Amino acid sequence: MNKTSSKFLTGFKYVYLIAFFTLLAGFFHPLITNTSFDSVVVGVLVLFVGLAGGVLLYKSATSEKRREIFLGSGFALMAISLYYIFQIS
């Protein structure tokens, strides 16, 4: 694979994640009810915090040197995401 197609695939991966999280956070609800999109933005941010925690937990399983740091940071981000979910609901 050449360099430009690799950059394109990397960019597409992040666009796909943003689109998926936006739909998961309820993008169509504000369109139907004529309300603001604030809850959708907050929902997407909460999902990204949870995703970052999951990535750090995965890195803790594959890393040898900084396992404790990745594990603690991953669980902390997951806990923060869970706290925000309870605050929203």
For each residue, the residues with C-beta under 8 A, 3 or more apart:
1: 5 6
2: 5 6
3: 6 7
4: 7 8
5: 1 2 8 9
6: 1 2 3 9 10
7: 3 4 10 11
8: 4 5 11 12
9: 5 6 12 13
10: 6 7 13 14
11: 7 8 14 15
12: 8 9 15 16
13: 9 10 16 17
14: 10 11 17 18
15: 11 12 18 19
16: 12 13 19 20
17: 13 14 20 21 51
18: 14 15 21 22 44
19: 15 16 22 23
20: 16 17 23 24
21: 17 18 24 25 43 44 47 48 51
22: 18 19 25 27 40 44
23: 19 20 27 28
24: 20 21 43 47
25: 21 22 39 40 42 43 44 46 47
26: 29 30 39 40 43
27: 22 23 30 31 40
28: 23 31 32
29: 26 32 33 35 39 40
30: 26 27 33 34 35 36 37 39 40
31: 27 28 34
32: 28 29
33: 29 30
34: 30 31
35: 29 30 39
36: 30 39
37: 30 40 41
38: 41 42
39: 25 26 29 30 35 36 42 43 88
40: 22 25 26 27 29 30 37 43 44
41: 37 38 44 45
42: 25 38 39 45 46 84 88
43: 21 24 25 26 39 40 46 47 88
44: 18 21 22 25 40 41 47 48
45: 41 42 48 49
46: 25 42 43 49 50 81 84 85 88
47: 21 24 25 43 44 50 51 81
48: 21 44 45 51 52
49: 45 46 52 53 77 80 81 84
50: 46 47 53 54 77 78 81 82
51: 17 21 47 48 54 55
52: 48 49 55 56 77
53: 49 50 56 57 73 74 75 76 77 78 79 80 81
54: 50 51 57 58 74 78
55: 51 52 58 59 74
56: 52 53 59 60 70 71 73 74 77
57: 53 54 60 61 70 71 74 75 78
58: 54 55 61 62 74
59: 55 56 62 63 70 74
60: 56 57 63 66 67 68 70 71 74
61: 57 58
62: 58 59
63: 59 60 66 67 70
64: 67
65:
66: 60 63 69 70
67: 60 63 64 70 71
68: 60 71 72
69: 66 72 73
70: 56 57 59 60 63 66 67 73 74
71: 56 57 60 67 68 74 75
72: 68 69 75 76
73: 53 56 69 70 76 77
74: 53 54 55 56 57 58 59 60 70 71 77 78
75: 53 57 71 72 78 79
76: 53 72 73 79 80
77: 49 50 52 53 56 73 74 80 81
78: 50 53 54 57 74 75 81 82
79: 53 75 76 82 83
80: 49 53 76 77 83 84
81: 46 47 49 50 53 77 78 84 85
82: 50 78 79 85 86
83: 79 80 86 87
84: 42 46 49 80 81 87 88
85: 46 81 82 88 89
86: 82 83 89
87: 83 84
88: 39 42 43 46 84 85
89: 85 86
